[in-house]
Amino acid sequence: MSDRIERAHKTIKTYMWWSAGAGLIPVPVVDLLAISGLQLKMISDISRLYEVPFHEYRGKAIIASLMGFVLPHATACGMIGSLLKAVPLVGALAGAPAMSIFSAASAWALGNVFIQHFESGGTFLDFDPEKVKVYYKKQFEEGKLIATNVTPGHESGASV
Protein backbone atom coordinates (compact mmCIF):
# COMPACT_ATOMS: atom_id res chain seq x y z
CA MET A 1 0.00 0.00 0.00
CA SER A 2 1.39 3.40 -0.93
CA ASP A 3 2.23 6.04 1.62
CA ARG A 4 -0.49 8.29 0.21
CA ILE A 5 -3.16 5.59 0.60
CA GLU A 6 -2.03 4.95 4.16
CA ARG A 7 -2.25 8.66 4.98
CA ALA A 8 -5.69 8.85 3.35
CA HIS A 9 -6.91 5.90 5.45
CA LYS A 10 -5.53 7.52 8.58
CA THR A 11 -7.48 10.67 7.63
CA ILE A 12 -10.66 8.62 7.22
CA LYS A 13 -10.23 6.96 10.61
CA THR A 14 -9.70 10.33 12.28
CA TYR A 15 -12.81 11.85 10.72
CA MET A 16 -14.79 8.67 11.29
CA TRP A 17 -14.28 9.00 15.05
CA TRP A 18 -14.82 12.76 15.00
CA SER A 19 -18.09 12.16 13.11
CA ALA A 20 -19.13 9.54 15.65
CA GLY A 21 -18.45 12.07 18.39
CA ALA A 22 -20.46 14.74 16.57
CA GLY A 23 -23.32 12.25 16.45
CA LEU A 24 -23.39 12.47 20.24
CA ILE A 25 -24.14 16.22 20.22
CA PRO A 26 -27.40 16.41 22.18
CA VAL A 27 -29.02 19.11 20.04
CA PRO A 28 -31.05 17.92 17.03
CA VAL A 29 -29.99 19.33 13.66
CA VAL A 30 -26.82 20.85 15.19
CA ASP A 31 -25.41 17.32 15.18
CA LEU A 32 -26.23 16.91 11.49
CA LEU A 33 -24.60 20.23 10.63
CA ALA A 34 -21.45 19.30 12.56
CA ILE A 35 -21.26 15.89 10.88
CA SER A 36 -21.72 17.39 7.41
CA GLY A 37 -19.00 19.94 8.06
CA LEU A 38 -16.58 17.30 9.32
CA GLN A 39 -17.17 15.05 6.35
CA LEU A 40 -16.77 17.89 3.88
CA LYS A 41 -13.46 18.76 5.58
CA MET A 42 -12.42 15.09 5.34
CA ILE A 43 -13.02 15.13 1.58
CA SER A 44 -11.05 18.35 1.33
CA ASP A 45 -8.12 16.80 3.23
CA ILE A 46 -8.17 13.66 1.07
CA SER A 47 -8.32 15.70 -2.12
CA ARG A 48 -5.28 17.68 -0.92
CA LEU A 49 -3.36 14.40 -0.43
CA TYR A 50 -4.17 13.49 -4.03
CA GLU A 51 -3.48 17.02 -5.30
CA VAL A 52 -7.03 17.24 -6.67
CA PRO A 53 -8.58 20.72 -6.55
CA PHE A 54 -11.38 20.75 -3.97
CA HIS A 55 -14.79 22.11 -4.98
CA GLU A 56 -16.95 22.76 -1.90
CA TYR A 57 -20.29 22.97 -3.70
CA ARG A 58 -19.57 19.88 -5.77
CA GLY A 59 -18.44 18.11 -2.58
CA LYS A 60 -21.72 18.95 -0.85
CA ALA A 61 -23.72 17.69 -3.82
CA ILE A 62 -21.73 14.45 -3.94
CA ILE A 63 -22.22 13.83 -0.22
CA ALA A 64 -25.97 14.38 -0.55
CA SER A 65 -26.14 12.12 -3.57
CA LEU A 66 -24.20 9.29 -1.91
CA MET A 67 -26.30 9.54 1.25
CA GLY A 68 -29.34 8.95 -0.93
CA PHE A 69 -28.03 5.49 -1.75
CA VAL A 70 -28.39 4.28 1.82
CA LEU A 71 -31.95 5.58 2.09
CA PRO A 72 -34.40 4.98 3.54
CA HIS A 73 -33.03 2.80 6.34
CA ALA A 74 -29.68 4.37 7.16
CA THR A 75 -30.71 7.99 6.75
CA ALA A 76 -33.93 7.29 8.62
CA CYS A 77 -31.88 5.86 11.51
CA GLY A 78 -29.62 8.88 11.47
CA MET A 79 -32.47 11.37 11.28
CA ILE A 80 -34.47 9.50 13.91
CA GLY A 81 -31.37 9.41 16.10
CA SER A 82 -31.05 13.17 15.71
CA LEU A 83 -34.73 13.88 16.33
CA LEU A 84 -34.94 11.52 19.32
CA LYS A 85 -32.52 13.85 21.07
CA ALA A 86 -35.34 16.40 21.33
CA VAL A 87 -37.17 14.19 23.86
CA PRO A 88 -36.13 15.37 27.32
CA LEU A 89 -33.76 13.09 29.26
CA VAL A 90 -34.46 9.79 27.52
CA GLY A 91 -34.11 11.18 24.01
CA ALA A 92 -30.40 11.91 24.18
CA LEU A 93 -29.69 8.45 25.55
CA ALA A 94 -31.80 6.75 22.88
CA GLY A 95 -30.81 8.83 19.85
CA ALA A 96 -27.12 9.37 20.42
CA PRO A 97 -25.85 5.80 19.84
CA ALA A 98 -27.76 5.38 16.56
CA MET A 99 -26.64 8.77 15.32
CA SER A 100 -23.04 8.12 16.33
CA ILE A 101 -22.88 4.80 14.43
CA PHE A 102 -24.61 6.30 11.40
CA SER A 103 -22.15 9.21 11.34
CA ALA A 104 -19.08 7.00 11.65
CA ALA A 105 -20.28 4.64 8.92
CA SER A 106 -21.06 7.55 6.63
CA ALA A 107 -17.56 9.01 7.04
CA TRP A 108 -15.95 5.60 6.47
CA ALA A 109 -17.90 5.02 3.25
CA LEU A 110 -17.45 8.52 1.92
CA GLY A 111 -13.71 8.55 2.53
CA ASN A 112 -13.15 5.16 0.92
CA VAL A 113 -15.19 6.10 -2.13
CA PHE A 114 -13.03 9.19 -2.64
CA ILE A 115 -9.80 7.26 -2.19
CA GLN A 116 -10.94 4.80 -4.86
CA HIS A 117 -11.98 7.64 -7.17
CA PHE A 118 -8.80 9.67 -6.74
CA GLU A 119 -6.58 6.57 -7.04
CA SER A 120 -8.12 5.96 -10.46
CA GLY A 121 -7.22 9.51 -11.53
CA GLY A 122 -10.67 11.00 -10.95
CA THR A 123 -11.52 14.56 -9.96
CA PHE A 124 -14.56 16.28 -8.47
CA LEU A 125 -15.68 17.25 -11.95
CA ASP A 126 -15.87 13.68 -13.28
CA PHE A 127 -17.24 12.05 -10.11
CA ASP A 128 -20.38 10.03 -10.90
CA PRO A 129 -22.18 8.94 -7.71
CA GLU A 130 -24.22 6.38 -9.62
CA LYS A 131 -21.06 4.48 -10.62
CA VAL A 132 -19.93 4.08 -6.99
CA LYS A 133 -23.34 3.27 -5.51
CA VAL A 134 -22.65 -0.41 -4.79
CA TYR A 135 -19.18 0.29 -3.39
CA TYR A 136 -20.54 3.09 -1.19
CA LYS A 137 -23.25 0.84 0.27
CA LYS A 138 -20.68 -1.89 0.95
CA GLN A 139 -18.35 0.57 2.66
CA PHE A 140 -21.24 2.01 4.68
CA GLU A 141 -22.07 -1.46 6.03
CA GLU A 142 -18.40 -2.07 6.80
CA GLY A 143 -18.26 1.28 8.59
CA LYS A 144 -21.26 0.33 10.73
CA LEU A 145 -19.52 -2.89 11.75
CA ILE A 146 -16.33 -1.06 12.63
CA ALA A 147 -18.21 1.59 14.62
CA THR A 148 -20.20 -0.96 16.61
CA ASN A 149 -17.41 -3.46 17.24
CA VAL A 150 -14.29 -1.40 17.77
CA THR A 151 -13.24 1.41 20.03
CA PRO A 152 -11.28 4.33 18.57
CA GLY A 153 -7.57 3.66 18.33
CA HIS A 154 -8.03 -0.13 18.49
CA GLU A 155 -9.08 -0.98 14.95
CA SER A 156 -7.67 -4.47 14.89
CA GLY A 157 -9.59 -6.41 12.34
CA ALA A 158 -10.76 -3.30 10.50
CA SER A 159 -9.74 -3.52 6.91
CA VAL A 160 -8.13 -0.45 5.43
TAJOUR-V443767 format. One record per run of one state. SS is the DSSP state (A for helix, B for strand, O for the rest). FROM is the first residue (numbers start at 1). LEN is the number of residues. If there is no record, write none. Layout:
ss: [SS;SS]
from: [FROM;FROM]
len: [LEN;LEN]
This chain:
ss: [O;A;O;A;O;A;O;A;O;A;O;A;O]
from: [1;3;23;30;50;56;71;73;85;90;120;129;150]
len: [2;20;7;20;6;15;2;12;5;30;9;21;11]
